[in-house]
Amino acid sequence: MRVRLGPDVGWLWSAYAVSTYGTWIAFGAFPLIAVHVLGSPAFAVSLLDAAGLAVSATVAFALGPWVEHRAKRPVMIAMDLIRFAAMASVPVAYALGVLSYGHLLVVSVISGTAGIAFAAASGAYLKHLVRRDHLLVANGRFEGTGWVATAAGPPLGGALIGLLGPVVTVLADALSYLLSALAVGRVGGGDVAAPRDRVTRLRPVDLLRGWRFILGGRVLRGLFLNSILVGGLIMATAPLLAVLLLGEYHFPAWQYGLAFGVPALGGFVGARLSAGLVARHGRHQVMIVSGWLRSLFPLGLAFVGPGIPGLVTVILVEGLLITCMGIFNPISATERLQRIPVDHTARILSTWSATGKLLQAVLMVAWGVLATLTSPLAAITMSGVLLLATPLLLPGRTQWSTPEPASPAQDVRVA
């Protein structure tokens, strides 16, 4: 679908693209620094990921209401600058000889929290910039960019790590946030912020409003539960696949990178096909079919073995899974944005993202225990079996009614 979204969306997309590529180029840099520079044990490396997710997600719940009542563009710029400063502190501390495990943990929490706040603000701002009937196309383009970065970033980062070391890739990630802030600064088209309540102090009830709105509607509730469970169960197996392929099956590093780099291109293809499939077959049918298929394919990882057949199995399974995700995710994101009132968008997106990351951290730990008690392959298989039930949470056709747009009086546009 050839749709012109305008230069403002182009600048917002540029900010997303450059920061996403920076993130994936630096993918794996922190564990490498923890192991090879600081000599941290395996448990500490796992804790670095899980604790970073859990703490940043918890802090992000309080940021949702804060982001909601502020103009979104300054928030995005501030979050980019915070991430730049946090990530840039790592190579500075390394050069000064004072880098520590605690430093990495703090940076992981700060960058994760700022990332959630940025995503909430950018989602609300995208809804402000893009016409309702063009949201699916816009989300498809962002989704496709994310998957291309997923495919290209780790190999580029691996080459940089091999040549210059992991600290340099962290610096590249930091610079990507600075470029993102500059791109957001070029966006015009006004801004959007929810009206401020008379009560200026954050109350405990404010932290629950995002959940109350999400769980109060059948469609949003189904999409939310499906989204966080699928994401959590898939992410729970990521460390176990690394142990299985690199440890037990002795895949070379380049094969491991190939196994997850090539399939990510399927996400780009799926995202490009998403809008056309919806135009031909309808939004609900495409979402249901792609939602069922993405829950089916992960069970194929139960049949992964050593050698080239195992590598081909991983590439095929992950490729089919990610292609379905590339189709499903833009539709889900569009449906979510269309059903959220303008003045609650940032709060609800923040709650959604933070809950998902919190569940991922919990399931990572739980699946690590399960793999210890059984085996990595058995734990991966269990995840695949549980994923088969997740499409039952998706809303049925009778629930799929067109949402009423938020009242124009509910949002404040800032010139």
C-alpha positions, 0 to 999 in steps of 0.5 A: 500500500503506497501511502504518503505519511508526511515528513513529520512521520519520516523524522519520527521513523528516522529516530526510531530506526537509528536508535533501534539499529544502535540497540541491536548493534550493541546487542550482547555487549553488556554480557560480554563486558561482564564476562570478559572485562569484569570476570562476572560468573554466569549467574551474575550475567543472567541477573544483569538481564533479568534485574534490568528488565524487572526494575526498569519495568517497575519504575516505568509504571510511575512514569506512565502518568507523568508522560501522559500529562506532558507534551510528547516530543520533549519527553522523547528528546529527554529520554534519548538524552538520558539513554545517551548519557547512561550508555556513554558513561560505560566507555568513559568509566572503562577508560578511567579504569572504574567500570564495575558490575554495579555500574552496568546494572544501573545503566541497564535499569536507566536505559530500560526505564527511559526506553519504556517511557520513550516508547509510550510517548512515541506511540501517543505522538504517532497517533497524533501525527497519523490519520486513523486510516493510515495507522496500519501502514505506519505501524507496518513500516516501523515493525519492518524496520525493527526486524531489519535491524534485528537481522543486520544489527547483531552481525554488524555488532559482532564485527565491531566487537571482533575489531574494536571490543564490546565497549566500542559498540556501547559507544555506538549505541549511545551515539544512536540515541543522540542522533535520535534526539536530533531527529525528534527535534526536527518533527513539526506538526504540534504536540499532544498532552492530556489535561492536568488534574487538580491533584498534582501528586502521584497517587497509588490509584494512578498506577492502576488506571492503565490496567483498569482501562486495559482489562475493562474492555474485551478486545484490549484485554484479549490483545493484552493477555495474548501479547504479554504471554506470547512475548514472555514465553518466547523470551523465556526460551532465548537464554535456553536456546543459547545454552542448547545451541552453543553449549550442548550442540556446540554450534560455532558463533557464526552459525548461532548468529545466522540462526537468528539473523536470517529469520528476522528478515521474515519479520520485514516481509510480514510487516510489508505484507500486513496492510495488503492482507488486511485490505484483501481478507479483513483485519480480524481474519488476518490477525486470528490466522497469523495469531494461531500460526505464530503460536504453532511454529515454536513447538518445532524447536522441540525437534532441534538437534545438532549439526546442519539439520539442527541449524536448518530447523532453527532457521525454518522455525524462527523464520516462520514464527517471525514472519507471522509476528511481522504480520500480526504485530502492526495489526495488533498495535493499530487496533490498540492505538485506535481503542485507546483514548488520546488522553490515556495513550501514553499511560496505557502504552507504558503499563502495557510495555512495563507489564510485558517486560516484568513478566518476561523477567519472571518467566526467564527465571522460572524457565531457567529453574525448569531447565535446571530440573529437566533440560534446556530442550524440555523447557523449550518444548514446554514453552511451545506447548503452552503457546498453543493455548494463547490464541484462545485469548484473542477476541472473537469476531462478535467482540470486534466492533469499531471503537468510538474515537476519543472526544476531541475535548479530551486532548490538548494540542500544543503548538 
